[in-house]
């Protein structure tokens, strides 16, 4: 899965999620590209990768979502 914002590092993804958890502004959302998209879990755990294709993936992150928004990254 990818985040809608193309984060260059896992650290920047974690910072964006932490900022959302503090302020409630700028939620970090996600999607599944390609023919398998549109059926993403809105609640639960999954992995994201980044940065987006065609750049080489430099990080993978385990995430937890609530109501379609990432609330935790590890």
N, CA, C and O atoms as a Tripos MOL2 file, in Angstrom:
@<TRIPOS>MOLECULE
protein
  296   295    74     0     0
PROTEIN
NO_CHARGES

@<TRIPOS>ATOM
      1 N           0.8380   -1.1690    0.0000 N.3       1 UNK1
      2 CA          0.0000    0.0000    0.0000 C.3       1 UNK1
      3 C           0.8810    1.2290    0.0000 C.2       1 UNK1
      4 O           2.0470    1.1830    0.3920 O.2       1 UNK1
      5 N           0.3140    2.3030   -0.4360 N.am      2 UNK2
      6 CA          0.9820    3.5990   -0.4470 C.3       2 UNK2
      7 C           0.1520    4.6000    0.3490 C.2       2 UNK2
      8 O          -1.0520    4.4210    0.5290 O.2       2 UNK2
      9 N           0.8130    5.6580    0.8240 N.am      3 UNK3
     10 CA          0.0880    6.7850    1.4070 C.3       3 UNK3
     11 C          -0.2180    7.7620    0.2800 C.2       3 UNK3
     12 O           0.4820    7.7790   -0.7330 O.2       3 UNK3
     13 N          -1.2580    8.5760    0.4450 N.am      4 UNK4
     14 CA         -1.5930    9.5350   -0.6020 C.3       4 UNK4
     15 C          -0.4940   10.5860   -0.7740 C.2       4 UNK4
     16 O          -0.2810   11.0830   -1.8800 O.2       4 UNK4
     17 N           0.1950   10.9210    0.3020 N.am      5 UNK5
     18 CA          1.3540   11.8090    0.2280 C.3       5 UNK5
     19 C           2.5750   10.9220    0.0200 C.2       5 UNK5
     20 O           2.7220    9.9130    0.7090 O.2       5 UNK5
     21 N           3.4380   11.2720   -0.8980 N.am      6 UNK6
     22 CA          4.6170   10.4740   -1.2090 C.3       6 UNK6
     23 C           5.7460   10.8280   -0.2450 C.2       6 UNK6
     24 O           6.5890   11.6700   -0.5530 O.2       6 UNK6
     25 N           5.7610   10.1820    0.9240 N.am      7 UNK7
     26 CA          6.7810   10.4640    1.9290 C.3       7 UNK7
     27 C           8.1220    9.8690    1.4880 C.2       7 UNK7
     28 O           8.1690    8.7180    1.0550 O.2       7 UNK7
     29 N           9.2110   10.6380    1.5920 N.am      8 UNK8
     30 CA         10.5120   10.1310    1.1540 C.3       8 UNK8
     31 C          11.1580    9.1810    2.1550 C.2       8 UNK8
     32 O          11.9970    8.3630    1.7760 O.2       8 UNK8
     33 N          10.7730    9.2790    3.4440 N.am      9 UNK9
     34 CA         11.3780    8.4310    4.4810 C.3       9 UNK9
     35 C          10.3140    7.9760    5.4730 C.2       9 UNK9
     36 O           9.2400    8.5670    5.5810 O.2       9 UNK9
     37 N          10.6420    6.9230    6.1810 N.am     10 UNK10
     38 CA          9.7550    6.4350    7.2300 C.3      10 UNK10
     39 C           9.6450    7.4620    8.3540 C.2      10 UNK10
     40 O           8.5890    7.6140    8.9680 O.2      10 UNK10
     41 N          10.7360    8.1560    8.6130 N.am     11 UNK11
     42 CA         10.7360    9.1860    9.6480 C.3      11 UNK11
     43 C           9.7250   10.2810    9.3300 C.2      11 UNK11
     44 O           9.0070   10.7350   10.2210 O.2      11 UNK11
     45 N           9.6620   10.7070    8.0790 N.am     12 UNK12
     46 CA          8.7150   11.7690    7.7040 C.3      12 UNK12
     47 C           7.2710   11.2660    7.7990 C.2      12 UNK12
     48 O           6.3720   12.0350    8.1400 O.2      12 UNK12
     49 N           7.0450    9.9960    7.5030 N.am     13 UNK13
     50 CA          5.7150    9.4060    7.6750 C.3      13 UNK13
     51 C           5.3300    9.3970    9.1530 C.2      13 UNK13
     52 O           4.2140    9.7810    9.5040 O.2      13 UNK13
     53 N           6.2460    8.9620   10.0200 N.am     14 UNK14
     54 CA          5.9790    8.9430   11.4580 C.3      14 UNK14
     55 C           5.6830   10.3440   11.9900 C.2      14 UNK14
     56 O           4.7890   10.5200   12.8180 O.2      14 UNK14
     57 N           6.4350   11.3420   11.5140 N.am     15 UNK15
     58 CA          6.2170   12.7180   11.9700 C.3      15 UNK15
     59 C           4.8410   13.2230   11.5540 C.2      15 UNK15
     60 O           4.1710   13.9050   12.3290 O.2      15 UNK15
     61 N           4.4170   12.8960   10.3420 N.am     16 UNK16
     62 CA          3.1060   13.3380    9.8660 C.3      16 UNK16
     63 C           1.9860   12.6860   10.6700 C.2      16 UNK16
     64 O           1.0000   13.3460   10.9990 O.2      16 UNK16
     65 N           2.1230   11.4050   10.9910 N.am     17 UNK17
     66 CA          1.1150   10.7110   11.7960 C.3      17 UNK17
     67 C           1.0940   11.2780   13.2120 C.2      17 UNK17
     68 O           0.0200   11.4740   13.7820 O.2      17 UNK17
     69 N           2.2660   11.5410   13.7860 N.am     18 UNK18
     70 CA          2.3260   12.1280   15.1280 C.3      18 UNK18
     71 C           1.6770   13.5140   15.1490 C.2      18 UNK18
     72 O           0.9630   13.8450   16.0950 O.2      18 UNK18
     73 N           1.9160   14.3160   14.1270 N.am     19 UNK19
     74 CA          1.3130   15.6480   14.0460 C.3      19 UNK19
     75 C          -0.2090   15.5440   13.9520 C.2      19 UNK19
     76 O          -0.9230   16.3280   14.5760 O.2      19 UNK19
     77 N          -0.7080   14.5760   13.1720 N.am     20 UNK20
     78 CA         -2.1560   14.3890   13.0770 C.3      20 UNK20
     79 C          -2.7310   13.9730   14.4250 C.2      20 UNK20
     80 O          -3.7800   14.4720   14.8340 O.2      20 UNK20
     81 N          -2.0450   13.0570   15.1210 N.am     21 UNK21
     82 CA         -2.5360   12.5980   16.4250 C.3      21 UNK21
     83 C          -2.5880   13.7230   17.4460 C.2      21 UNK21
     84 O          -3.4290   13.7050   18.3450 O.2      21 UNK21
     85 N          -1.7000   14.7020   17.3170 N.am     22 UNK22
     86 CA         -1.6870   15.8350   18.2490 C.3      22 UNK22
     87 C          -2.7270   16.8880   17.9060 C.2      22 UNK22
     88 O          -3.3980   17.4130   18.7950 O.2      22 UNK22
     89 N          -2.8670   17.2040   16.6080 N.am     23 UNK23
     90 CA         -3.7170   18.3210   16.2080 C.3      23 UNK23
     91 C          -5.0390   17.9200   15.5880 C.2      23 UNK23
     92 O          -5.9980   18.6910   15.6250 O.2      23 UNK23
     93 N          -5.1070   16.7160   15.0130 N.am     24 UNK24
     94 CA         -6.3180   16.3000   14.3090 C.3      24 UNK24
     95 C          -6.4130   16.8720   12.9080 C.2      24 UNK24
     96 O          -7.4330   16.7080   12.2400 O.2      24 UNK24
     97 N          -5.3580   17.5460   12.4520 N.am     25 UNK25
     98 CA         -5.3420   18.1430   11.1180 C.3      25 UNK25
     99 C          -4.4280   17.3480   10.1940 C.2      25 UNK25
    100 O          -3.4850   16.7030   10.6540 O.2      25 UNK25
    101 N          -4.7020   17.3910    8.8970 N.am     26 UNK26
    102 CA         -3.9170   16.7330    7.8500 C.3      26 UNK26
    103 C          -3.7850   15.2240    8.0910 C.2      26 UNK26
    104 O          -2.6850   14.7350    8.3490 O.2      26 UNK26
    105 N          -4.8960   14.4870    8.0100 N.am     27 UNK27
    106 CA         -4.8300   13.0420    8.2110 C.3      27 UNK27
    107 C          -3.9900   12.3620    7.1320 C.2      27 UNK27
    108 O          -3.9700   12.8080    5.9850 O.2      27 UNK27
    109 N          -3.3060   11.2960    7.4970 N.am     28 UNK28
    110 CA         -2.4860   10.5160    6.5640 C.3      28 UNK28
    111 C          -3.3470    9.3430    6.0900 C.2      28 UNK28
    112 O          -3.6510    8.4300    6.8570 O.2      28 UNK28
    113 N          -3.7330    9.3850    4.8170 N.am     29 UNK29
    114 CA         -4.5780    8.3420    4.2410 C.3      29 UNK29
    115 C          -3.7550    7.4570    3.3290 C.2      29 UNK29
    116 O          -2.6030    7.7690    3.0270 O.2      29 UNK29
    117 N          -4.3360    6.3590    2.8920 N.am     30 UNK30
    118 CA         -3.5970    5.3360    2.1590 C.3      30 UNK30
    119 C          -4.4670    4.7180    1.0810 C.2      30 UNK30
    120 O          -5.6870    4.8790    1.0780 O.2      30 UNK30
    121 N          -3.8160    4.0010    0.1590 N.am     31 UNK31
    122 CA         -4.5380    3.3220   -0.9140 C.3      31 UNK31
    123 C          -3.7020    2.1690   -1.4550 C.2      31 UNK31
    124 O          -2.4900    2.1100   -1.2480 O.2      31 UNK31
    125 N          -4.3680    1.2570   -2.1490 N.am     32 UNK32
    126 CA         -3.7020    0.1430   -2.8200 C.3      32 UNK32
    127 C          -3.7370    0.4430   -4.3130 C.2      32 UNK32
    128 O          -4.8220    0.5110   -4.8900 O.2      32 UNK32
    129 N          -2.5800    0.6260   -4.9640 N.am     33 UNK33
    130 CA         -2.5760    0.9280   -6.3900 C.3      33 UNK33
    131 C          -2.8870   -0.3200   -7.2300 C.2      33 UNK33
    132 O          -2.7980   -1.4500   -6.7490 O.2      33 UNK33
    133 N          -3.2420   -0.0910   -8.4540 N.am     34 UNK34
    134 CA         -3.4290   -1.1920   -9.3860 C.3      34 UNK34
    135 C          -4.7970   -1.8390   -9.3070 C.2      34 UNK34
    136 O          -5.7320   -1.2650   -8.7490 O.2      34 UNK34
    137 N          -4.9140   -3.0330   -9.8670 N.am     35 UNK35
    138 CA         -6.2230   -3.6880   -9.9660 C.3      35 UNK35
    139 C          -6.7690   -4.1800   -8.6290 C.2      35 UNK35
    140 O          -7.9360   -4.5640   -8.5500 O.2      35 UNK35
    141 N          -5.9600   -4.1760   -7.5860 N.am     36 UNK36
    142 CA         -6.4180   -4.6690   -6.2930 C.3      36 UNK36
    143 C          -6.8890   -3.5490   -5.3760 C.2      36 UNK36
    144 O          -7.2670   -3.8050   -4.2320 O.2      36 UNK36
    145 N          -6.8720   -2.3270   -5.8560 N.am     37 UNK37
    146 CA         -7.2680   -1.1880   -5.0420 C.3      37 UNK37
    147 C          -8.7650   -1.0880   -4.8760 C.2      37 UNK37
    148 O          -9.5300   -1.7470   -5.5790 O.2      37 UNK37
    149 N          -9.1740   -0.2530   -3.9340 N.am     38 UNK38
    150 CA        -10.5840   -0.0090   -3.6930 C.3      38 UNK38
    151 C         -11.1860   -0.8590   -2.5970 C.2      38 UNK38
    152 O         -12.3200   -0.6160   -2.1830 O.2      38 UNK38
    153 N         -10.4510   -1.8570   -2.1130 N.am     39 UNK39
    154 CA        -10.9760   -2.7260   -1.0650 C.3      39 UNK39
    155 C         -10.0770   -2.7080    0.1610 C.2      39 UNK39
    156 O         -10.0100   -3.6890    0.9020 O.2      39 UNK39
    157 N          -9.3910   -1.6010    0.3750 N.am     40 UNK40
    158 CA         -8.4760   -1.4890    1.5100 C.3      40 UNK40
    159 C          -9.2530   -1.5480    2.8200 C.2      40 UNK40
    160 O         -10.3860   -1.0760    2.9170 O.2      40 UNK40
    161 N          -8.6130   -2.1400    3.8210 N.am     41 UNK41
    162 CA         -9.2080   -2.1580    5.1470 C.3      41 UNK41
    163 C          -9.2310   -0.7320    5.6990 C.2      41 UNK41
    164 O          -8.2540    0.0020    5.5470 O.2      41 UNK41
    165 N         -10.3020   -0.3440    6.3200 N.am     42 UNK42
    166 CA        -10.3980    0.9910    6.9040 C.3      42 UNK42
    167 C          -9.9860    0.9930    8.3680 C.2      42 UNK42
    168 O          -9.6870    2.0400    8.9420 O.2      42 UNK42
    169 N          -9.9760   -0.1870    8.9610 N.am     43 UNK43
    170 CA         -9.5840   -0.3500   10.3620 C.3      43 UNK43
    171 C          -8.7110   -1.5910   10.4670 C.2      43 UNK43
    172 O          -9.0540   -2.6430    9.9270 O.2      43 UNK43
    173 N          -7.5830   -1.4690   11.1600 N.am     44 UNK44
    174 CA         -6.7190   -2.6250   11.3420 C.3      44 UNK44
    175 C          -5.2950   -2.3550   10.9410 C.2      44 UNK44
    176 O          -4.8840   -1.2050   10.7900 O.2      44 UNK44
    177 N          -4.5280   -3.4400   10.7650 N.am     45 UNK45
    178 CA         -3.0970   -3.3480   10.4830 C.3      45 UNK45
    179 C          -2.7900   -3.6990    9.0310 C.2      45 UNK45
    180 O          -3.4890   -4.4990    8.4090 O.2      45 UNK45
    181 N          -1.7300   -3.0850    8.5040 N.am     46 UNK46
    182 CA         -1.2740   -3.3220    7.1500 C.3      46 UNK46
    183 C           0.1150   -2.7200    7.0070 C.2      46 UNK46
    184 O           0.6070   -2.0780    7.9350 O.2      46 UNK46
    185 N           0.7460   -2.9160    5.8680 N.am     47 UNK47
    186 CA          2.0720   -2.3490    5.5990 C.3      47 UNK47
    187 C           1.9970   -1.3580    4.4590 C.2      47 UNK47
    188 O           1.2230   -1.5310    3.5180 O.2      47 UNK47
    189 N           2.8130   -0.3110    4.5520 N.am     48 UNK48
    190 CA          2.9700    0.6300    3.4440 C.3      48 UNK48
    191 C           4.4300    0.6230    3.0170 C.2      48 UNK48
    192 O           5.3170    0.2400    3.7790 O.2      48 UNK48
    193 N           4.6560    1.0490    1.7970 N.am     49 UNK49
    194 CA          6.0150    1.1420    1.2760 C.3      49 UNK49
    195 C           6.2040    2.5070    0.6550 C.2      49 UNK49
    196 O           5.2420    3.1550    0.2440 O.2      49 UNK49
    197 N           7.4470    2.9370    0.5900 N.am     50 UNK50
    198 CA          7.7020    4.2440    0.0230 C.3      50 UNK50
    199 C           9.1680    4.4280   -0.2830 C.2      50 UNK50
    200 O           9.9960    3.6390    0.1740 O.2      50 UNK50
    201 N           9.5030    5.4230   -1.0220 N.am     51 UNK51
    202 CA          8.5910    6.2830   -1.7580 C.3      51 UNK51
    203 C           7.8670    5.5190   -2.8690 C.2      51 UNK51
    204 O           8.1310    4.3390   -3.0990 O.2      51 UNK51
    205 N           6.9660    6.1980   -3.5420 N.am     52 UNK52
    206 CA          6.1330    5.5730   -4.5630 C.3      52 UNK52
    207 C           6.9360    5.1240   -5.7710 C.2      52 UNK52
    208 O           7.9840    5.6870   -6.0880 O.2      52 UNK52
    209 N           6.4220    4.0950   -6.4410 N.am     53 UNK53
    210 CA          6.9600    3.6470   -7.7220 C.3      53 UNK53
    211 C           6.8580    4.8190   -8.6970 C.2      53 UNK53
    212 O           5.8370    5.5060   -8.6650 O.2      53 UNK53
    213 N           7.8130    5.0940   -9.5420 N.am     54 UNK54
    214 CA          8.9320    4.2860   -9.9980 C.3      54 UNK54
    215 C          10.2200    4.4810   -9.1980 C.2      54 UNK54
    216 O          11.2440    3.8920   -9.5410 O.2      54 UNK54
    217 N          10.1910    5.2920   -8.1450 N.am     55 UNK55
    218 CA         11.3790    5.4160   -7.3040 C.3      55 UNK55
    219 C          11.5950    4.0970   -6.5630 C.2      55 UNK55
    220 O          10.6260    3.4000   -6.2640 O.2      55 UNK55
    221 N          12.8430    3.7420   -6.2620 N.am     56 UNK56
    222 CA         13.0610    2.5060   -5.5000 C.3      56 UNK56
    223 C          12.5150    2.6600   -4.0780 C.2      56 UNK56
    224 O          12.6820    3.7060   -3.4500 O.2      56 UNK56
    225 N          11.8690    1.6230   -3.5860 N.am     57 UNK57
    226 CA         11.3460    1.6650   -2.2220 C.3      57 UNK57
    227 C          12.5160    1.6740   -1.2500 C.2      57 UNK57
    228 O          13.4220    0.8460   -1.3440 O.2      57 UNK57
    229 N          12.4880    2.6170   -0.3180 N.am     58 UNK58
    230 CA         13.5550    2.7490    0.6740 C.3      58 UNK58
    231 C          13.0830    2.3760    2.0700 C.2      58 UNK58
    232 O          13.8920    2.1820    2.9760 O.2      58 UNK58
    233 N          11.7650    2.2770    2.2390 N.am     59 UNK59
    234 CA         11.2620    1.9010    3.5590 C.3      59 UNK59
    235 C           9.9560    1.1260    3.4420 C.2      59 UNK59
    236 O           9.2040    1.2580    2.4760 O.2      59 UNK59
    237 N           9.7260    0.3280    4.4490 N.am     60 UNK60
    238 CA          8.4690   -0.3880    4.6500 C.3      60 UNK60
    239 C           8.0590   -0.1190    6.0810 C.2      60 UNK60
    240 O           8.9020   -0.0960    6.9780 O.2      60 UNK60
    241 N           6.7690    0.0840    6.3020 N.am     61 UNK61
    242 CA          6.3010    0.4200    7.6420 C.3      61 UNK61
    243 C           5.0220   -0.3480    7.9600 C.2      61 UNK61
    244 O           4.1290   -0.4650    7.1210 O.2      61 UNK61
    245 N           4.9460   -0.8660    9.1730 N.am     62 UNK62
    246 CA          3.7110   -1.4660    9.6670 C.3      62 UNK62
    247 C           2.8500   -0.3400   10.2120 C.2      62 UNK62
    248 O           3.3150    0.4900   10.9940 O.2      62 UNK62
    249 N           1.5990   -0.3160    9.7950 N.am     63 UNK63
    250 CA          0.7050    0.7710   10.1860 C.3      63 UNK63
    251 C          -0.5830    0.2140   10.7690 C.2      63 UNK63
    252 O          -0.9810   -0.9190   10.5020 O.2      63 UNK63
    253 N          -1.2160    1.0510   11.5740 N.am     64 UNK64
    254 CA         -2.5460    0.7420   12.1010 C.3      64 UNK64
    255 C          -3.4530    1.8990   11.6970 C.2      64 UNK64
    256 O          -3.0920    3.0680   11.8350 O.2      64 UNK64
    257 N          -4.6380    1.5500   11.1970 N.am     65 UNK65
    258 CA         -5.5870    2.5620   10.7380 C.3      65 UNK65
    259 C          -6.8650    2.5180   11.5570 C.2      65 UNK65
    260 O          -7.2590    1.4840   12.0960 O.2      65 UNK65
    261 N          -7.4860    3.6660   11.6290 N.am     66 UNK66
    262 CA         -8.8010    3.7870   12.2540 C.3      66 UNK66
    263 C          -9.6300    4.7200   11.3670 C.2      66 UNK66
    264 O          -9.2410    5.8630   11.1260 O.2      66 UNK66
    265 N         -10.7460    4.2400   10.8960 N.am     67 UNK67
    266 CA        -11.6430    5.0060   10.0220 C.3      67 UNK67
    267 C         -10.9340    5.5420    8.7750 C.2      67 UNK67
    268 O         -11.2040    6.6620    8.3430 O.2      67 UNK67
    269 N         -10.0280    4.7440    8.1970 N.am     68 UNK68
    270 CA         -9.3610    5.1170    6.9560 C.3      68 UNK68
    271 C          -8.2010    6.0660    7.1130 C.2      68 UNK68
    272 O          -7.7120    6.5990    6.1180 O.2      68 UNK68
    273 N          -7.7350    6.3000    8.3440 N.am     69 UNK69
    274 CA         -6.6330    7.2170    8.6080 C.3      69 UNK69
    275 C          -5.5660    6.4670    9.4050 C.2      69 UNK69
    276 O          -5.8860    5.7430   10.3470 O.2      69 UNK69
    277 N          -4.3040    6.6390    9.0290 N.am     70 UNK70
    278 CA         -3.2240    5.9900    9.7680 C.3      70 UNK70
    279 C          -3.0570    6.6950   11.1100 C.2      70 UNK70
    280 O          -2.9050    7.9150   11.1730 O.2      70 UNK70
    281 N          -3.0890    5.8970   12.1880 N.am     71 UNK71
    282 CA         -2.9600    6.4650   13.5330 C.3      71 UNK71
    283 C          -1.7020    5.9950   14.2470 C.2      71 UNK71
    284 O          -1.3340    6.5580   15.2780 O.2      71 UNK71
    285 N          -1.0220    4.9510   13.7060 N.am     72 UNK72
    286 CA          0.1980    4.4660   14.3280 C.3      72 UNK72
    287 C           1.1150    3.8850   13.2540 C.2      72 UNK72
    288 O           0.6610    3.2130   12.3280 O.2      72 UNK72
    289 N           2.4220    4.1580   13.3950 N.am     73 UNK73
    290 CA          3.4390    3.6300   12.4810 C.3      73 UNK73
    291 C           4.5340    2.9900   13.3110 C.2      73 UNK73
    292 O           4.9790    3.5560   14.3090 O.2      73 UNK73
    293 N           4.9690    1.8030   12.8960 N.am     74 UNK74
    294 CA          6.0980    1.1610   13.5740 C.3      74 UNK74
    295 C           6.9880    0.4760   12.5590 C.2      74 UNK74
    296 O           7.9970   -0.1250   12.9290 O.2      74 UNK74
@<TRIPOS>BOND
     1     1     2 1
     2     2     3 1
     3     3     4 2
     4     3     5 am
     5     5     6 1
     6     6     7 1
     7     7     8 2
     8     7     9 am
     9     9    10 1
    10    10    11 1
    11    11    12 2
    12    11    13 am
    13    13    14 1
    14    14    15 1
    15    15    16 2
    16    15    17 am
    17    17    18 1
    18    18    19 1
    19    19    20 2
    20    19    21 am
    21    21    22 1
    22    22    23 1
    23    23    24 2
    24    23    25 am
    25    25    26 1
    26    26    27 1
    27    27    28 2
    28    27    29 am
    29    29    30 1
    30    30    31 1
    31    31    32 2
    32    31    33 am
    33    33    34 1
    34    34    35 1
    35    35    36 2
    36    35    37 am
    37    37    38 1
    38    38    39 1
    39    39    40 2
    40    39    41 am
    41    41    42 1
    42    42    43 1
    43    43    44 2
    44    43    45 am
    45    45    46 1
    46    46    47 1
    47    47    48 2
    48    47    49 am
    49    49    50 1
    50    50    51 1
    51    51    52 2
    52    51    53 am
    53    53    54 1
    54    54    55 1
    55    55    56 2
    56    55    57 am
    57    57    58 1
    58    58    59 1
    59    59    60 2
    60    59    61 am
    61    61    62 1
    62    62    63 1
    63    63    64 2
    64    63    65 am
    65    65    66 1
    66    66    67 1
    67    67    68 2
    68    67    69 am
    69    69    70 1
    70    70    71 1
    71    71    72 2
    72    71    73 am
    73    73    74 1
    74    74    75 1
    75    75    76 2
    76    75    77 am
    77    77    78 1
    78    78    79 1
    79    79    80 2
    80    79    81 am
    81    81    82 1
    82    82    83 1
    83    83    84 2
    84    83    85 am
    85    85    86 1
    86    86    87 1
    87    87    88 2
    88    87    89 am
    89    89    90 1
    90    90    91 1
    91    91    92 2
    92    91    93 am
    93    93    94 1
    94    94    95 1
    95    95    96 2
    96    95    97 am
    97    97    98 1
    98    98    99 1
    99    99   100 2
   100    99   101 am
   101   101   102 1
   102   102   103 1
   103   103   104 2
   104   103   105 am
   105   105   106 1
   106   106   107 1
   107   107   108 2
   108   107   109 am
   109   109   110 1
   110   110   111 1
   111   111   112 2
   112   111   113 am
   113   113   114 1
   114   114   115 1
   115   115   116 2
   116   115   117 am
   117   117   118 1
   118   118   119 1
   119   119   120 2
   120   119   121 am
   121   121   122 1
   122   122   123 1
   123   123   124 2
   124   123   125 am
   125   125   126 1
   126   126   127 1
   127   127   128 2
   128   127   129 am
   129   129   130 1
   130   130   131 1
   131   131   132 2
   132   131   133 am
   133   133   134 1
   134   134   135 1
   135   135   136 2
   136   135   137 am
   137   137   138 1
   138   138   139 1
   139   139   140 2
   140   139   141 am
   141   141   142 1
   142   142   143 1
   143   143   144 2
   144   143   145 am
   145   145   146 1
   146   146   147 1
   147   147   148 2
   148   147   149 am
   149   149   150 1
   150   150   151 1
   151   151   152 2
   152   151   153 am
   153   153   154 1
   154   154   155 1
   155   155   156 2
   156   155   157 am
   157   157   158 1
   158   158   159 1
   159   159   160 2
   160   159   161 am
   161   161   162 1
   162   162   163 1
   163   163   164 2
   164   163   165 am
   165   165   166 1
   166   166   167 1
   167   167   168 2
   168   167   169 am
   169   169   170 1
   170   170   171 1
   171   171   172 2
   172   171   173 am
   173   173   174 1
   174   174   175 1
   175   175   176 2
   176   175   177 am
   177   177   178 1
   178   178   179 1
   179   179   180 2
   180   179   181 am
   181   181   182 1
   182   182   183 1
   183   183   184 2
   184   183   185 am
   185   185   186 1
   186   186   187 1
   187   187   188 2
   188   187   189 am
   189   189   190 1
   190   190   191 1
   191   191   192 2
   192   191   193 am
   193   193   194 1
   194   194   195 1
   195   195   196 2
   196   195   197 am
   197   197   198 1
   198   198   199 1
   199   199   200 2
   200   199   201 am
   201   201   202 1
   202   202   203 1
   203   203   204 2
   204   203   205 am
   205   205   206 1
   206   206   207 1
   207   207   208 2
   208   207   209 am
   209   209   210 1
   210   210   211 1
   211   211   212 2
   212   211   213 am
   213   213   214 1
   214   214   215 1
   215   215   216 2
   216   215   217 am
   217   217   218 1
   218   218   219 1
   219   219   220 2
   220   219   221 am
   221   221   222 1
   222   222   223 1
   223   223   224 2
   224   223   225 am
   225   225   226 1
   226   226   227 1
   227   227   228 2
   228   227   229 am
   229   229   230 1
   230   230   231 1
   231   231   232 2
   232   231   233 am
   233   233   234 1
   234   234   235 1
   235   235   236 2
   236   235   237 am
   237   237   238 1
   238   238   239 1
   239   239   240 2
   240   239   241 am
   241   241   242 1
   242   242   243 1
   243   243   244 2
   244   243   245 am
   245   245   246 1
   246   246   247 1
   247   247   248 2
   248   247   249 am
   249   249   250 1
   250   250   251 1
   251   251   252 2
   252   251   253 am
   253   253   254 1
   254   254   255 1
   255   255   256 2
   256   255   257 am
   257   257   258 1
   258   258   259 1
   259   259   260 2
   260   259   261 am
   261   261   262 1
   262   262   263 1
   263   263   264 2
   264   263   265 am
   265   265   266 1
   266   266   267 1
   267   267   268 2
   268   267   269 am
   269   269   270 1
   270   270   271 1
   271   271   272 2
   272   271   273 am
   273   273   274 1
   274   274   275 1
   275   275   276 2
   276   275   277 am
   277   277   278 1
   278   278   279 1
   279   279   280 2
   280   279   281 am
   281   281   282 1
   282   282   283 1
   283   283   284 2
   284   283   285 am
   285   285   286 1
   286   286   287 1
   287   287   288 2
   288   287   289 am
   289   289   290 1
   290   290   291 1
   291   291   292 2
   292   291   293 am
   293   293   294 1
   294   294   295 1
   295   295   296 2
@<TRIPOS>SUBSTRUCTURE
     1 UNK1         2 RESIDUE 1 A UNK
     2 UNK2         6 RESIDUE 1 A UNK
     3 UNK3        10 RESIDUE 1 A UNK
     4 UNK4        14 RESIDUE 1 A UNK
     5 UNK5        18 RESIDUE 1 A UNK
     6 UNK6        22 RESIDUE 1 A UNK
     7 UNK7        26 RESIDUE 1 A UNK
     8 UNK8        30 RESIDUE 1 A UNK
     9 UNK9        34 RESIDUE 1 A UNK
    10 UNK10       38 RESIDUE 1 A UNK
    11 UNK11       42 RESIDUE 1 A UNK
    12 UNK12       46 RESIDUE 1 A UNK
    13 UNK13       50 RESIDUE 1 A UNK
    14 UNK14       54 RESIDUE 1 A UNK
    15 UNK15       58 RESIDUE 1 A UNK
    16 UNK16       62 RESIDUE 1 A UNK
    17 UNK17       66 RESIDUE 1 A UNK
    18 UNK18       70 RESIDUE 1 A UNK
    19 UNK19       74 RESIDUE 1 A UNK
    20 UNK20       78 RESIDUE 1 A UNK
    21 UNK21       82 RESIDUE 1 A UNK
    22 UNK22       86 RESIDUE 1 A UNK
    23 UNK23       90 RESIDUE 1 A UNK
    24 UNK24       94 RESIDUE 1 A UNK
    25 UNK25       98 RESIDUE 1 A UNK
    26 UNK26      102 RESIDUE 1 A UNK
    27 UNK27      106 RESIDUE 1 A UNK
    28 UNK28      110 RESIDUE 1 A UNK
    29 UNK29      114 RESIDUE 1 A UNK
    30 UNK30      118 RESIDUE 1 A UNK
    31 UNK31      122 RESIDUE 1 A UNK
    32 UNK32      126 RESIDUE 1 A UNK
    33 UNK33      130 RESIDUE 1 A UNK
    34 UNK34      134 RESIDUE 1 A UNK
    35 UNK35      138 RESIDUE 1 A UNK
    36 UNK36      142 RESIDUE 1 A UNK
    37 UNK37      146 RESIDUE 1 A UNK
    38 UNK38      150 RESIDUE 1 A UNK
    39 UNK39      154 RESIDUE 1 A UNK
    40 UNK40      158 RESIDUE 1 A UNK
    41 UNK41      162 RESIDUE 1 A UNK
    42 UNK42      166 RESIDUE 1 A UNK
    43 UNK43      170 RESIDUE 1 A UNK
    44 UNK44      174 RESIDUE 1 A UNK
    45 UNK45      178 RESIDUE 1 A UNK
    46 UNK46      182 RESIDUE 1 A UNK
    47 UNK47      186 RESIDUE 1 A UNK
    48 UNK48      190 RESIDUE 1 A UNK
    49 UNK49      194 RESIDUE 1 A UNK
    50 UNK50      198 RESIDUE 1 A UNK
    51 UNK51      202 RESIDUE 1 A UNK
    52 UNK52      206 RESIDUE 1 A UNK
    53 UNK53      210 RESIDUE 1 A UNK
    54 UNK54      214 RESIDUE 1 A UNK
    55 UNK55      218 RESIDUE 1 A UNK
    56 UNK56      222 RESIDUE 1 A UNK
    57 UNK57      226 RESIDUE 1 A UNK
    58 UNK58      230 RESIDUE 1 A UNK
    59 UNK59      234 RESIDUE 1 A UNK
    60 UNK60      238 RESIDUE 1 A UNK
    61 UNK61      242 RESIDUE 1 A UNK
    62 UNK62      246 RESIDUE 1 A UNK
    63 UNK63      250 RESIDUE 1 A UNK
    64 UNK64      254 RESIDUE 1 A UNK
    65 UNK65      258 RESIDUE 1 A UNK
    66 UNK66      262 RESIDUE 1 A UNK
    67 UNK67      266 RESIDUE 1 A UNK
    68 UNK68      270 RESIDUE 1 A UNK
    69 UNK69      274 RESIDUE 1 A UNK
    70 UNK70      278 RESIDUE 1 A UNK
    71 UNK71      282 RESIDUE 1 A UNK
    72 UNK72      286 RESIDUE 1 A UNK
    73 UNK73      290 RESIDUE 1 A UNK
    74 UNK74      294 RESIDUE 1 A UNK
